[in-house]
Amino acid sequence: MDTRESKTQEEEREHLKSVRQPEDFEHPEPDEEQPEARQSPHGLHWILLGAALLAGAILLFTLVWP
């Protein structure tokens, strides 16, 4: 990482060129082509369902049981 405060004129010009270039949607970054980046978390909905059922059972148990 560059921690210098000031840049030379050439460095500043190169930085401005890279910032002004529009994003290239036809050629995505390599991360998007990796299978791990495209997979959704398959087990998350089961965890949420289990937590909701557990919370409902605890609530029902505390309301019904005197």
PyMOL commands that set and color helices and strands:
alter all, ss='L'
color gray80, all
select helices_A, chain A and resi 9-20+30-33+35-38+44-64
alter helices_A, ss='H'
color red, helices_A
deselect
rebuild
show_as cartoon
